[in-house]
């Protein structure tokens, strides 16, 4: 068995698991005829590796933690930039109750913090006031990505105040009048955009309200986590 050191994420592309596989067994990478691992191909979590695969981690799926060792969550997919160099991982923060299902709530992390949100927060109002909602274009019973909003640092979201918003309950339909994203005062410009301190940008949807299906949101405070983040095998 080959064991590889893990820092920001595992040294292969996408590792996908189902919630029922949360206590995953081994991580398997495809190998060529010489026995060398094929770089850049998906690794998979299995009960045992196939003949054309090799185990590259110890038992259990990798988990993400912050600089103090506090757990962030279990890694459900791993990303690479090129040549086996790790960049980011999708981490299951918790599960949520959406339309009778309990999908995992995912957020993408790297060593520098959380990636900017995967979805905007949507509002019926034109100025991002009132109750926030989150769009779910295709509801998965397996996993949904959270909208992560916090201070923007080097293209990442990290530091005090970072919050993950995720869908819950049953869907509602309405025409959204504004959307909220993570942003800075310098980057939130234009007649239809308004900076909302300390680190949000509101976009008014003038003349183009977005009618869609949205979900109510719950939130999870991520501001107490300390960078750098790391991913380790169990």
C-alpha positions as CSV (number, residue, x, y, z in Angstrom):
1,X,0.0,0.0,0.0
2,X,1.3,3.5,-0.9
3,X,0.6,6.4,1.5
4,X,0.9,10.0,0.3
5,X,1.2,13.1,2.4
6,X,-1.8,15.3,2.3
7,X,-1.7,19.1,2.9
8,X,-4.4,21.3,1.3
9,X,-5.9,18.3,-0.4
10,X,-5.2,14.8,-1.8
11,X,-2.8,14.3,-4.7
12,X,-5.4,13.3,-7.3
13,X,-8.5,14.7,-8.8
14,X,-12.2,14.3,-7.8
15,X,-13.0,11.9,-5.0
16,X,-16.7,11.4,-4.8
17,X,-18.6,9.6,-2.0
18,X,-22.3,9.3,-1.1
19,X,-23.5,10.2,2.4
20,X,-23.9,6.4,3.2
21,X,-20.2,6.1,2.6
22,X,-19.3,8.7,5.2
23,X,-17.2,6.0,7.0
24,X,-15.4,5.3,3.7
25,X,-12.9,2.5,3.4
26,X,-9.9,3.1,1.2
27,X,-9.0,5.6,-1.5
28,X,-8.1,4.0,-4.8
29,X,-6.1,5.5,-7.7
30,X,-5.8,3.9,-11.2
31,X,-2.4,2.6,-12.1
32,X,-0.7,1.8,-15.5
33,X,0.8,-1.5,-16.5
34,X,4.1,-0.6,-14.8
35,X,2.2,0.0,-11.5
36,X,2.6,3.8,-11.5
37,X,-0.3,5.9,-10.5
38,X,-2.0,7.7,-13.4
39,X,-1.9,11.4,-12.5
40,X,-5.0,13.6,-13.0
41,X,-7.5,10.7,-13.1
42,X,-10.3,10.5,-10.5
43,X,-9.6,8.6,-7.3
44,X,-12.4,6.7,-5.7
45,X,-13.4,5.5,-2.3
46,X,-14.2,1.8,-2.2
47,X,-14.5,-1.2,0.1
48,X,-11.3,-2.4,-1.6
49,X,-9.3,-1.4,-4.6
50,X,-9.7,-3.2,-8.0
51,X,-6.8,-5.0,-9.8
52,X,-6.0,-1.9,-11.8
53,X,-6.0,0.4,-8.8
54,X,-3.7,1.0,-5.8
55,X,-4.6,2.2,-2.4
56,X,-3.2,5.7,-1.7
57,X,-4.5,6.5,1.7
58,X,-5.1,4.8,5.0
59,X,-8.5,3.8,6.2
60,X,-11.2,6.4,6.1
61,X,-11.9,9.4,4.0
62,X,-9.7,12.5,4.4
63,X,-11.0,15.3,6.6
64,X,-10.3,19.1,6.6
65,X,-9.3,21.0,9.7
66,X,-8.1,24.5,10.6
67,X,-4.7,25.7,11.9
68,X,-5.8,24.9,15.5
69,X,-6.8,21.3,14.6
70,X,-10.6,22.1,14.8
71,X,-12.5,19.9,12.4
72,X,-14.2,21.6,9.4
73,X,-15.7,18.5,7.9
74,X,-15.2,15.4,5.8
75,X,-13.8,15.8,2.3
76,X,-16.2,14.5,-0.4
77,X,-14.2,15.7,-3.5
78,X,-10.7,16.7,-4.1
79,X,-9.4,19.2,-6.7
80,X,-6.0,19.5,-8.4
81,X,-4.6,22.3,-10.5
82,X,-2.1,20.4,-12.5
83,X,0.6,17.8,-12.2
84,X,-0.8,16.4,-9.0
85,X,-0.4,19.7,-7.2
86,X,-3.4,20.1,-4.7
87,X,-5.5,23.2,-4.8
88,X,-8.8,22.8,-3.1
89,X,-11.3,20.3,-1.7
90,X,-15.1,20.2,-1.3
91,X,-15.9,19.6,2.3
92,X,-19.2,18.4,3.9
93,X,-19.9,20.9,6.7
94,X,-23.2,19.2,7.9
95,X,-26.5,17.9,6.5
96,X,-29.7,19.8,5.9
97,X,-33.4,19.0,5.5
98,X,-34.6,20.0,2.0
99,X,-37.9,18.9,0.7
100,X,-37.9,15.7,2.7
101,X,-34.3,14.8,1.9
102,X,-31.1,15.3,3.9
103,X,-28.3,16.3,1.4
104,X,-24.8,17.2,2.6
105,X,-24.0,20.9,2.8
106,X,-20.7,21.5,0.9
107,X,-18.2,24.3,0.8
108,X,-14.9,24.5,-1.1
109,X,-11.7,25.1,1.0
110,X,-8.1,25.6,0.2
111,X,-5.1,26.3,2.5
112,X,-6.0,30.0,2.4
113,X,-9.7,29.7,3.5
114,X,-13.1,29.2,2.0
115,X,-13.7,29.8,-1.7
116,X,-16.2,32.6,-2.5
117,X,-19.8,31.4,-2.5
118,X,-21.1,28.9,-5.0
119,X,-24.5,30.7,-5.1
120,X,-25.9,34.2,-4.5
121,X,-28.4,35.0,-1.8
122,X,-31.6,36.2,-3.4
123,X,-34.2,38.7,-2.1
124,X,-37.6,39.7,-3.1
125,X,-36.7,43.4,-2.3
126,X,-34.6,45.5,-4.6
127,X,-32.0,46.4,-1.9
128,X,-31.2,43.0,-0.3
129,X,-33.4,43.7,2.7
130,X,-35.8,41.2,4.2
131,X,-35.4,37.4,4.3
132,X,-32.7,35.9,2.2
133,X,-33.3,32.9,-0.1
134,X,-30.9,30.6,-2.0
135,X,-31.5,29.2,-5.5
136,X,-31.2,25.5,-6.1
137,X,-31.2,25.0,-9.9
138,X,-31.2,21.2,-9.6
139,X,-32.0,19.9,-6.2
140,X,-29.7,17.0,-5.3
141,X,-30.7,14.5,-2.6
142,X,-26.9,13.9,-2.2
143,X,-25.3,17.3,-1.7
144,X,-25.9,21.1,-2.1
145,X,-23.3,23.9,-2.1
146,X,-23.6,26.6,0.5
147,X,-23.3,30.3,-0.2
148,X,-20.2,31.4,1.7
149,X,-20.0,35.1,2.5
150,X,-17.2,36.8,4.4
151,X,-14.2,39.1,4.0
152,X,-12.6,38.6,0.6
153,X,-8.8,37.8,0.9
154,X,-6.8,37.0,-2.3
155,X,-9.9,35.7,-4.0
156,X,-10.8,33.6,-1.1
157,X,-13.3,34.1,1.7
158,X,-11.8,33.7,5.2
159,X,-11.4,35.3,8.6
160,X,-13.9,36.7,11.2
161,X,-17.5,37.0,10.0
162,X,-17.5,34.2,7.4
163,X,-20.9,32.5,7.2
164,X,-22.2,29.6,5.2
165,X,-25.8,29.9,4.1
166,X,-27.6,26.7,2.9
167,X,-31.1,25.7,1.7
168,X,-33.7,24.3,4.0
169,X,-37.4,23.4,4.0
170,X,-39.7,23.4,1.0
171,X,-39.3,25.5,-2.2
172,X,-41.0,28.8,-2.9
173,X,-41.4,30.7,-6.2
174,X,-41.1,34.5,-6.7
175,X,-39.4,37.1,-8.8
176,X,-36.1,38.1,-7.0
177,X,-35.4,41.8,-7.0
178,X,-31.8,41.7,-5.8
179,X,-28.9,39.4,-5.0
180,X,-26.1,39.5,-2.5
181,X,-22.5,38.3,-2.9
182,X,-19.3,38.6,-1.0
183,X,-17.4,41.7,-2.1
184,X,-15.3,44.7,-1.3
185,X,-16.1,48.4,-1.6
186,X,-13.6,48.8,-4.5
187,X,-15.1,46.0,-6.4
188,X,-18.8,46.8,-5.8
189,X,-19.3,49.6,-8.2
190,X,-22.0,50.7,-10.7
191,X,-25.4,52.3,-10.5
192,X,-27.2,49.0,-9.6
193,X,-24.6,47.8,-7.1
194,X,-24.3,48.9,-3.5
195,X,-21.6,47.9,-1.0
196,X,-23.0,46.7,2.3
197,X,-20.3,46.8,5.0
198,X,-18.4,44.9,6.1
199,X,-18.0,42.6,3.1
200,X,-21.1,42.2,0.9
201,X,-22.2,43.6,-2.4
202,X,-25.9,44.0,-3.3
203,X,-26.9,43.8,-7.0
204,X,-30.3,45.4,-7.8
205,X,-32.0,43.4,-10.6
206,X,-33.6,46.4,-12.3
207,X,-35.9,45.5,-15.2
208,X,-34.7,41.9,-15.0
209,X,-36.2,40.3,-11.9
210,X,-35.3,36.7,-11.7
211,X,-38.3,34.4,-11.3
212,X,-37.2,31.1,-10.1
213,X,-37.6,28.5,-7.3
214,X,-35.8,29.3,-4.1
215,X,-35.4,27.9,-0.6
216,X,-35.3,29.5,2.8
217,X,-31.9,29.5,4.3
218,X,-30.2,28.5,7.5
219,X,-26.7,29.7,8.4
220,X,-23.5,28.3,9.9
221,X,-20.9,30.6,11.5
222,X,-17.5,29.7,10.1
223,X,-15.7,32.8,11.4
224,X,-14.0,31.1,14.3
225,X,-11.8,28.9,12.1
226,X,-8.2,29.8,11.7
227,X,-6.2,29.6,8.4
228,X,-4.3,27.8,7.0
229,X,-6.6,24.9,6.5
230,X,-5.3,21.4,5.8
231,X,-6.7,18.1,4.7
232,X,-5.4,14.9,6.3
233,X,-6.1,11.2,5.9
234,X,-7.9,9.6,8.9
